[in-house]
Amino acid sequence: MKKHNLTNFTKSLRQNWLQKCFLMLAMFVLSNAAANAQCAASFTYAQTGNKVSFTNTSTSNTSYIWRTTWDFGDATGKNYNKNPTHTYSSAGTYIVKLIMMGDSLGKCIDSTWDSVLVTANCDARYSYNVNGYNLNMGASSSFAGKKYKWFIRTTSENYITSFNGTSASYTFSTPGKYNVVLMVSDSSIKCVDSVKKTITIAAPTCKPSFSYNILGAVVDFYVAPQPGKTFIWSFGDKSSSTTKDTAIYHRYSKAGNYWTCLTAIDSLSGCKDSTCSLIKISDTTCNANFTYYISGKEVIIFTPQNKSSAVYKWILYSNDSGNNYVDSSDLSHVFSHSFPKAGKYTICLTINDGFCSKSYCADSITIYDCKADFNFSKTSLQASFTNNSKKGNTTQFFWNFGDNTTSTSTNPTHTYTYSGNYNVTLVMKDSTRGCNDTIKKQISLTDTATCNANFTVYSSGREIYITPPTNSPGTKYSWSFGDGTTSNKGDTVLINHSYASDSTYTICLTVSHNNCSDTFCREIVVSKPSKFSISGNLYLGTGSNSADKAVVYLISYNPADSMLTAVDSINVSSDTSICPYRFENKKNGTYYVKAGLLSTSSYYADYFPTYHDSLLEWINALPIVVNGSNEVVDIYLVQGTNPGGSAFIGGKVLQGSLKKEGDPLENIQVMLFNANKRPVAYTYSDKDGNFSFKNLAFGKYEIYTEVPGVKTVAGFVTLSESHPKEENVTVRVSASGISTSIRQPLSQEFASQPKLYPNPVLHNLYLETNMKKSQQAEIVIYNVTGQQVYSENISLQQGSQTHFISADKLPEGIYMLMLKNASGAGELHYKVVKAN
């Protein structure tokens, strides 16, 4: 992969971009779980008309909330008061967000949101749904003290009935069009409002549809639920069945093509209708193929699907001794057996269902044992341990160093306090293989340390930065900074200290070990700077290890036009336990810092490019405010986890909009998240705009393209055994935003291109389809954070039809609507804008 050029691409986008960036939608903090558990964001609110008073009820283990940020959801900007009061200019539903920080380092962060409904004094809006002759109605708002009155009339305004209450239900006796009126009144404030809607009640139909699953000569049939109807089946082989059940199976006696027809009859309405489908039977033999997986010394076997009367006979034997361990019949779908020892084994199954008989033997399987082993090297009181155990992907280790200290690292390094002999114990456990082992060795250590107190120091204004001397592990450090302050920091960190006033100071360091000590002093002159620095350290994950080779970007934020601009970058590297970065001579202002590993790094493929302090998306990144002092901010690079598999996702990044493809874009960062928004992998587009993710497990993924200052609408892909590869992802990048679309094979099942309108939508969406054949499908809607906000299973009949989707309850914003068939073979995606 090529090194990404964040500076040039960000500058090219801002030439034509005048739109302001969105406020942060939500704070998704991927810091360590222990830190997040210390903060909890929450709030309550009280409402008087269009004025809402908010009360911050957030908690922190420090009993102190360092900063709160409010977004009232009406584009009026951010508010930093602890308990604000806000007046809305118009009625509507608003998403109110609260972000709280429990400390200035950003290690304790949480966020929450809630919806606030601001209505007029009397609001008669309502929604309804029709199910056959049944009508259910509900008011959009409900307030104490107001009267809700429902009226049902014919379209010629002839009275039928009326109801009181915020909701009502009514069952019609005949089909037709009816006027439904909701009147809301309040005598105390002298307001009244009413809404009339014309509702169509259609006569019930009997049009049936069915799906099926072929297992050899046995076919399982499934009917879409139609209560009260009788189903008559004709299987095309001169056999038939009459039932009210929606699931039935039939066994064919030989291979061939059979027209199977279903007739549905409703005795109440008198309707009757039929549908047919061609069933192709190619194999009337039994299915003996099975799958299995190994857990320790236990093998779990999933038996194949056959007729319920089938008889299964299992034989498991040792390849080494020829002994049989299992020779029995078992009808259960999941069959398991625990072997007594490690070795190679064979599993065989014979199945007989009265019509056929078949046998199958799996390839030889291997049962493993665990074997713990290690060696070590030592320097003075420090020992480095090399783990030589026979381990698998899920092996866990526990070390006891013999001095009441422990570790769970694979290859730890430990520093002892005193000379002596220590018994070191290694315990290994493999949960997948189901085995464990322990080994103990003795290590003898002698303290050979010498002491060196000589250090270097440089200043930046009133800030000083000290590089401590390197000494043997266990050496104690005592600092005096000449202004009455002291420190005991050691040689593993870059020491930073700030002075309160301009002067000349004497800095002294005393180091001591078991057998030695040394003292060294330096003078330094400090004065207040006119420009300042932004610095910190780069860490892998939660901070136990530092980055080795990386590039750090400094991005400025212009509050006048909300623009983000990359203003500086620096390559950093470290062969020690720290990896520092530093930007000098920066003016007061707001900045963001982002770091990514270089392609020559040993960890390049494992850790994502990350914003301070551990965030992956610019829209959630933490700002750094420089205001008369130097800022120190660390970056914890977020690790991706790919469990591995045979699935694949690929596509192309283009310049332009959804209407016209532009030139391919190079060095655009594309990230992949799983269904739980956990990072899996990242990559960059090549010179032709192509990107890909290989060796993926089956499951649902989010494809997110990251360009600072440009809002992204992500795409979603589901990989399965029937759909293991998705190569048609298209990402379009423009100054106004980034969109992700996916061309799927479901489009081949339409006689003409589906239509979704209106878009933008206020109340109702309509999906027009023209199907080549009938099938079941699902509609799912996601918001821009990947959260599912709507789902519905629908039946698509052969021919033209229009499906209604209510969008009334969706907040204003951008959504992704996905249409997929029931088999999961393909999907269609639509970008939907909900207006207010």
KASUL-V429527 format. One record per helix or strand. SS is the DSSP state (h for helix, s for strand). FROM is the first residue (numbers start at 1). TO is the last residue. If there is no record, write none. Layout:
{{SS,FROM,TO} {SS,FROM,TO}}
This chain:
{{h,6,13} {h,33,36} {s,39,40} {s,43,48} {s,51,56} {s,59,60} {s,67,71} {s,78,79} {s,85,87} {s,92,101} {s,109,118} {s,126,131} {s,134,139} {s,147,154} {s,159,164} {s,167,171} {s,176,186} {s,191,201} {s,210,215} {s,218,223} {s,230,234} {s,240,243} {s,247,251} {s,256,265} {s,272,281} {s,291,295} {s,298,302} {s,311,318} {s,324,329} {s,334,338} {s,343,352} {s,357,361} {s,365,367} {s,371,371} {s,374,379} {s,382,387} {s,390,390} {s,395,400} {s,406,407} {s,413,415} {s,420,430} {s,435,445} {s,456,460} {s,463,467} {s,476,480} {s,486,487} {s,494,498} {s,503,512} {s,517,526} {s,532,540} {s,545,546} {s,549,558} {s,563,573} {s,580,586} {s,589,597} {s,607,607} {s,610,611} {s,615,615} {h,618,620} {s,624,626} {s,631,632} {s,635,637} {s,639,639} {s,647,655} {s,664,664} {s,669,674} {s,679,684} {s,690,696} {s,699,707} {s,710,710} {s,712,712} {s,715,719} {s,725,734} {s,737,742} {h,745,749} {s,750,750} {s,755,757} {s,761,761} {s,764,771} {s,775,783} {s,788,796} {s,798,806} {s,813,821} {s,827,834}}
